[in-house]
């Protein structure tokens, strides 16, 4: 493994792949720093460009954008009190107050260094946990894979922000959208409504462009950032003292481990990781009253955790083909475009792809550190970029991207339609992550479920006769029932008090 990893570093540091990693990291930081834009939109827009590329070059660009966009959100969170990405939400609680007190450089540097440490810790987890997990996953049959996908759907629904009912509804709608096209077993058309374009189902890229990019752009077109207070950096170079960093060493490592663990959970994302890490740091702090007023611990906890979720989220994607975050869904689409299927067989069939992900993430993490430390003054000026000028350009790129892959106008209409679906989701506070992951995982779940039934002569009891499958099914049921018990408990408590 060590030899393969070192060899991969050599490959990715050669001129062409390294240039794509640098371009990806830089563009990710820039988009993350501009309020209203985010990494998922950038990676989705870049996906059509990688069609026909060498897979390692595509990985370099997209993973670089992934790492850069999570880190770039720190800039607007600090200087505008507006999270540049959802995962930077908790960063605003202390980075913005610290900046208002006259220390924006300190807040930014603490966040950048914490981001690097978080990325490094999660990279170590990615390197050392992925191979053994892939070996375990190799023993899975169709019964186990179906149950595992069910766990992933229940997990993201139970941990999504807001109502679990809305999250489950979102997942079910995503599953429904995945059904049109040819039957996965019999290859018979279904739910095509007489449209020959529907024989291949809804194009994955068109759906992703619509639900992420078009929705975000239409939302930005209706918003204005003019009223946001902007904080300027001074003209002096500033570096955080080593003594201050040493005080935060335990906090950085703890928050990185929390972020990595939460990143491994399918579909949860950096926002949950930063929330859990921030709350943990506050509860374990000797001075919890300082949180929210501009303290070092809060900035470090949030930024270390949200960057650590990147490596954590790549683990289930590489080892089992289950996306650990929204951007991992897009990375799966990228691999699909290159006829590569993520999962345990990836280690056997395409080991250079696996180690390409690993080496790219670490290279991008190092590039992020240097770009943000030495280029922060230029990056800070990005908060003045008016989003309204970017929206029409990016929307045009969406149209070109949707058309380019299959050369069909139909895919443009699909993209625009799902852009409107995304707007409805936002207006009704329905989480989009369960929808997308339901759409991605349904073909896997259906194929494995029906294959399992064929192997079991349609005996459903066979699912419960297998220990691992039964454990996954019970876990799914528990995650479905826990929110119901949480609702009943306050009602029972109130009744007893009366």
ChimeraX attribute file (.defattr): number of C-alpha atoms within 10 A of each C-alpha:
attribute: neighborCount
match mode: 1-to-1
recipient: residues
	/A:1	11
	/A:2	9
	/A:3	8
	/A:4	14
	/A:5	19
	/A:6	13
	/A:7	16
	/A:8	22
	/A:9	19
	/A:10	12
	/A:11	18
	/A:12	25
	/A:13	16
	/A:14	10
	/A:15	9
	/A:16	14
	/A:17	22
	/A:18	22
	/A:19	16
	/A:20	22
	/A:21	28
	/A:22	22
	/A:23	18
	/A:24	28
	/A:25	31
	/A:26	24
	/A:27	22
	/A:28	30
	/A:29	29
	/A:30	25
	/A:31	24
	/A:32	32
	/A:33	32
	/A:34	27
	/A:35	25
	/A:36	21
	/A:37	23
	/A:38	27
	/A:39	31
	/A:40	27
	/A:41	24
	/A:42	24
	/A:43	28
	/A:44	26
	/A:45	23
	/A:46	20
	/A:47	23
	/A:48	20
	/A:49	13
	/A:50	17
	/A:51	15
	/A:52	10
	/A:53	12
	/A:54	11
	/A:55	20
	/A:56	23
	/A:57	19
	/A:58	25
	/A:59	26
	/A:60	29
	/A:61	28
	/A:62	31
	/A:63	30
	/A:64	32
	/A:65	33
	/A:66	29
	/A:67	32
	/A:68	32
	/A:69	32
	/A:70	30
	/A:71	35
	/A:72	32
	/A:73	32
	/A:74	35
	/A:75	36
	/A:76	28
	/A:77	26
	/A:78	31
	/A:79	30
	/A:80	23
	/A:81	26
	/A:82	25
	/A:83	27
	/A:84	31
	/A:85	27
	/A:86	18
	/A:87	25
	/A:88	32
	/A:89	23
	/A:90	27
	/A:91	31
	/A:92	28
	/A:93	23
	/A:94	25
	/A:95	35
	/A:96	28
	/A:97	20
	/A:98	24
	/A:99	24
	/A:100	19
	/A:101	10
	/A:102	14
	/A:103	17
	/A:104	22
	/A:105	25
	/A:106	18
	/A:107	27
	/A:108	26
	/A:109	21
	/A:110	22
	/A:111	26
	/A:112	28
	/A:113	21
	/A:114	32
	/A:115	30
	/A:116	26
	/A:117	25
	/A:118	33
	/A:119	32
	/A:120	22
	/A:121	25
	/A:122	32
	/A:123	25
	/A:124	16
	/A:125	20
	/A:126	24
	/A:127	20
	/A:128	13
	/A:129	15
	/A:130	23
	/A:131	18
	/A:132	13
	/A:133	16
	/A:134	21
	/A:135	14
	/A:136	12
	/A:137	17
	/A:138	14
	/A:139	9
	/A:140	16
	/A:141	13
	/A:142	21
	/A:143	24
	/A:144	24
	/A:145	22
	/A:146	26
	/A:147	24
	/A:148	23
	/A:149	25
	/A:150	20
	/A:151	23
	/A:152	24
	/A:153	24
	/A:154	24
	/A:155	20
	/A:156	26
	/A:157	28
	/A:158	23
	/A:159	17
	/A:160	22
	/A:161	16
	/A:162	13
	/A:163	16
	/A:164	20
	/A:165	14
	/A:166	20
	/A:167	26
	/A:168	23
	/A:169	17
	/A:170	24
	/A:171	27
	/A:172	18
	/A:173	16
	/A:174	22
	/A:175	22
	/A:176	15
	/A:177	20
	/A:178	20
	/A:179	20
	/A:180	17
	/A:181	22
	/A:182	17
	/A:183	16
	/A:184	15
	/A:185	10
	/A:186	7
	/A:187	10
	/A:188	10
	/A:189	19
	/A:190	15
	/A:191	16
	/A:192	16
	/A:193	11
	/A:194	10
	/A:195	9
	/A:196	11
	/A:197	14
	/A:198	18
	/A:199	19
	/A:200	12
	/A:201	18
	/A:202	20
	/A:203	18
	/A:204	22
	/A:205	24
	/A:206	26
	/A:207	24
	/A:208	25
	/A:209	32
	/A:210	31
	/A:211	26
	/A:212	26
	/A:213	28
	/A:214	27
	/A:215	25
	/A:216	23
	/A:217	23
	/A:218	17
	/A:219	15
	/A:220	18
	/A:221	16
	/A:222	8
	/A:223	12
	/A:224	12
	/A:225	17
	/A:226	9
	/A:227	6
	/A:228	11
	/A:229	12
	/A:230	16
	/A:231	18
	/A:232	16
	/A:233	17
	/A:234	12
	/A:235	7
	/A:236	7
	/A:237	9
	/A:238	13
	/A:239	11
	/A:240	14
	/A:241	9
	/A:242	9
	/A:243	9
	/A:244	11
	/A:245	17
	/A:246	11
	/A:247	12
	/A:248	18
	/A:249	15
	/A:250	11
	/A:251	24
	/A:252	29
	/A:253	21
	/A:254	20
	/A:255	32
	/A:256	35
	/A:257	23
	/A:258	26
	/A:259	37
	/A:260	33
	/A:261	19
	/A:262	28
	/A:263	31
	/A:264	25
	/A:265	22
	/A:266	27
	/A:267	29
	/A:268	27
	/A:269	28
	/A:270	31
	/A:271	23
	/A:272	23
	/A:273	30
	/A:274	34
	/A:275	21
	/A:276	20
	/A:277	30
	/A:278	27
	/A:279	17
	/A:280	16
	/A:281	22
	/A:282	19
	/A:283	11
	/A:284	10
	/A:285	15
	/A:286	9
	/A:287	11
	/A:288	15
	/A:289	10
	/A:290	15
	/A:291	19
	/A:292	19
	/A:293	16
	/A:294	22
	/A:295	19
	/A:296	21
	/A:297	22
	/A:298	29
	/A:299	32
	/A:300	35
	/A:301	35
	/A:302	39
	/A:303	38
	/A:304	38
	/A:305	40
	/A:306	36
	/A:307	37
	/A:308	37
	/A:309	36
	/A:310	31
	/A:311	30
	/A:312	34
	/A:313	31
	/A:314	31
	/A:315	32
	/A:316	28
	/A:317	23
	/A:318	28
	/A:319	25
	/A:320	24
	/A:321	22
	/A:322	27
	/A:323	28
	/A:324	29
	/A:325	28
	/A:326	23
	/A:327	25
	/A:328	27
	/A:329	25
	/A:330	24
	/A:331	24
	/A:332	20
	/A:333	21
	/A:334	25
	/A:335	16
	/A:336	13
	/A:337	20
	/A:338	16
	/A:339	10
	/A:340	16
	/A:341	19
	/A:342	24
	/A:343	20
	/A:344	25
	/A:345	18
	/A:346	19
	/A:347	19
	/A:348	11
	/A:349	12
	/A:350	14
	/A:351	15
	/A:352	19
	/A:353	20
	/A:354	24
	/A:355	23
	/A:356	25
	/A:357	24
	/A:358	23
	/A:359	24
	/A:360	28
	/A:361	28
	/A:362	22
	/A:363	20
	/A:364	27
	/A:365	26
	/A:366	15
	/A:367	20
	/A:368	26
	/A:369	20
	/A:370	13
	/A:371	18
	/A:372	23
	/A:373	17
	/A:374	11
	/A:375	11
	/A:376	17
	/A:377	16
	/A:378	10
	/A:379	18
	/A:380	22
	/A:381	15
	/A:382	17
	/A:383	20
	/A:384	12
	/A:385	13
	/A:386	14
	/A:387	19
	/A:388	15
	/A:389	10
	/A:390	14
	/A:391	19
	/A:392	14
	/A:393	10
	/A:394	17
	/A:395	18
	/A:396	10
	/A:397	17
	/A:398	25
	/A:399	21
	/A:400	16
	/A:401	24
	/A:402	30
	/A:403	20
	/A:404	16
	/A:405	17
	/A:406	11
	/A:407	12
	/A:408	12
	/A:409	13
	/A:410	16
	/A:411	25
	/A:412	22
	/A:413	16
	/A:414	19
	/A:415	30
	/A:416	21
	/A:417	17
	/A:418	21
	/A:419	25
	/A:420	16
	/A:421	16
	/A:422	25
	/A:423	20
	/A:424	13
	/A:425	18
	/A:426	15
	/A:427	9
	/A:428	10
	/A:429	14
	/A:430	24
	/A:431	23
	/A:432	22
	/A:433	23
	/A:434	31
	/A:435	26
	/A:436	26
	/A:437	27
	/A:438	27
	/A:439	25
	/A:440	22
	/A:441	23
	/A:442	23
	/A:443	16
	/A:444	17
	/A:445	21
	/A:446	19
	/A:447	16
	/A:448	21
	/A:449	20
	/A:450	17
	/A:451	18
	/A:452	22
	/A:453	16
	/A:454	11
	/A:455	13
	/A:456	14
	/A:457	10
	/A:458	12
	/A:459	11
	/A:460	12
	/A:461	10
	/A:462	16
	/A:463	23
	/A:464	15
	/A:465	10
	/A:466	12
	/A:467	11
	/A:468	17
	/A:469	22
	/A:470	18
	/A:471	17
	/A:472	22
	/A:473	20
	/A:474	15
	/A:475	18
	/A:476	21
	/A:477	14
	/A:478	13
	/A:479	18
	/A:480	19
	/A:481	12
	/A:482	12
	/A:483	15
	/A:484	11
	/A:485	11
	/A:486	10
	/A:487	10
	/A:488	11
	/A:489	11
	/A:490	11
	/A:491	11
	/A:492	10
	/A:493	10
	/A:494	9
	/A:495	9
	/A:496	8
	/A:497	6
	/A:498	5
